[in-house]
Amino acid sequence: MEVRYVEPELIIEINRKIIEEWNARHAEQPEFIGVSKDRLYEVLEIVRRAGKESDLEEKIIIKAAHLLGSLAWAQAFSGANKRTAILSATIFLRRNGLRFTIQKEHRRELRKMLFEVQEQRNRLEQEIINKIILYIKENVIPL
């Protein structure tokens, strides 16, 4: 089986919908829609290179963690980067036969990791990605 990736156009569309929904609920604090395609393509290249030496399920989880962490880190969008990262990784996992379920009591832990990765502006920290890999492993099941 081949890994099924999420297309950049779909990630851009996910971000647009998230921001439109936010703006509909928070007209007093609108977010703007904008994307750095160079940064987005950088993220997707990181994802493609990740997990090459692993078995298929492990490879998918590693790639999902890199998608999740890299989107938060790269800040390719003008807003909603972490929300876009979560939905994009969820779709990626689903396309590859895994269901990612974020338990309500674990949401804070995930957001904390994404804030942590976002703060590392110089480079994507592997230590944080490893935490995200473990988090995903604990929260996925086969479809």
C-alpha atoms as one frame of an Amber mdcrd trajectory, in Angstrom:
protein
   0.000   0.000   0.000   1.211   3.461  -0.860   1.005   6.432   1.515  -1.876
   8.753   0.581  -0.973  12.396   1.142  -3.163  15.452   1.636  -2.946  17.839
  -1.313  -1.826  21.427  -0.683  -5.056  22.724  -2.229  -7.092  20.783   0.322
  -5.001  22.120   3.212  -5.524  25.676   1.897  -9.273  25.004   1.631  -9.376
  23.613   5.195  -7.690  26.780   6.455 -10.070  29.018   4.491 -13.137  27.256
   5.918 -11.805  27.409   9.478 -11.198  31.145   9.188 -14.573  31.778   7.548
 -16.310  29.906  10.379 -14.291  31.861  12.957 -15.164  35.173  11.292 -18.861
  34.282  11.169 -18.828  33.714  14.950 -16.362  36.499  15.875 -17.093  39.465
  13.611 -15.464  41.757  16.188 -12.121  39.862  15.890 -11.803  38.786  12.248
  -8.872  36.710  11.056  -7.520  37.198   7.561  -7.105  34.521   4.932  -3.594
  34.275   3.554  -1.083  31.556   2.731   2.626  31.343   2.057   2.689  28.555
  -0.503   6.480  28.336  -0.181   6.131  27.568   3.539   3.306  25.101   2.863
   5.391  23.265   0.242   8.308  23.221   2.700   6.028  21.475   5.216   4.844
  18.944   2.647   8.444  18.141   1.700   9.273  17.558   5.388   6.314  15.155
   5.553   7.370  13.268   2.413  10.909  12.735   3.765   9.761  11.594   7.233
   9.562   7.960   8.327  11.271   6.302   5.390  12.827   3.447   7.365   9.672
   2.372   9.199   6.942  -0.182   8.539   3.805   1.232   6.926   1.714   2.037
  10.027   4.702   3.546  11.826   5.589   5.538   8.697   2.044   6.926   8.493
   2.098   7.966  12.155   5.517   9.603  11.786   4.394  11.470   8.672   1.183
  12.580  10.424   3.221  13.887  13.364   5.451  15.825  10.990   2.404  17.248
   9.202   0.819  18.242  12.504   3.990  19.713  13.980   5.347  21.290  10.801
   2.157  23.170   9.970   2.128  24.668  13.465   5.859  25.447  13.226   5.985
  26.879   9.696   3.059  29.274  10.184   2.210  29.023   6.476  -1.169  30.677
   7.051  -2.083  34.100   8.377  -4.213  32.427  11.048  -5.624  29.108  12.269
  -2.355  27.222  11.717  -2.803  24.824  14.634  -6.454  24.117  13.821  -5.507
  23.559  10.184  -2.696  21.232  11.297  -5.041  19.118  13.430  -7.642  18.716
  10.681  -5.037  18.055   7.983  -3.331  15.373  10.081  -6.711  13.807  10.879
  -7.560  13.611   7.158  -4.089  12.235   6.365  -4.479   9.492   8.971  -7.996
   8.632   7.792  -6.836   8.391   4.175  -4.260   5.912   5.370  -6.619   3.715
   7.358  -6.312   5.189  10.854  -8.810   7.111  12.945  -7.356   9.898  15.069
  -9.564  10.613  18.043  -8.579  13.431  20.364 -10.152  12.782  23.735 -11.510
  15.908  25.390  -9.179  15.456  28.371  -6.148  15.272  26.025  -6.893  18.340
  23.866  -4.976  20.671  26.161  -1.907  18.407  25.942  -1.987  18.504  22.120
  -2.419  22.273  21.979   0.472  22.676  24.427   2.740  20.613  22.150   1.674
  22.653  19.127   2.384  25.924  20.953   5.755  24.492  21.965   6.664  23.581
  18.378   5.443  26.983  17.164   7.810  28.753  19.558  10.849  27.011  18.054
  11.344  29.468  15.197  14.873  28.406  14.159  14.124  24.790  13.325  11.623
  22.037  13.813  12.642  20.325  17.066  12.725  16.528  16.758  12.139  16.160
  20.509   8.728  17.809  20.174   7.908  15.796  17.033   8.717  12.635  19.027
   6.177  13.710  21.667   3.595  14.248  18.909   4.381  10.790  17.475   3.686
   9.220  20.886   0.513  11.287  21.258  -0.777  10.096  17.878   0.124   6.470
  18.652  -1.943   6.677  21.833  -4.921   8.194  20.008  -5.277   6.223  16.753
  -7.119   3.057  15.905  -7.516   1.236  12.579 -10.623   2.110  10.588
